[in-house]
Amino acid sequence: MIVHGVKTVDGKVKTLTLKIDTVRCNMCVWKGEEEDLVLFEDGDGFGKGCPKCETDAYLMDVRGENLDS
């Protein structure tokens, strides 16, 4: 997953690009790669989430690499 953000440094606006490698489920503490997420269906439709909880509601990115440096 690629995440773009804006970071203000000394009053200047900078684009920050991160590559997120690892995700964790804060409900069951499962940890894995984004490719390990499973497809599930809920009231909102289809999504990818934790293989144990089958939801994305508790997923959190735990490691990122700054691609701009």
Secondary structure, 3 states (H helix, E strand, C coil): CEEEEEEEECCEEEEEEEEEEEEEECCCCCEEEHHHCEEEEECCEEEEECCCCCCCCCEEEEEEEECCC
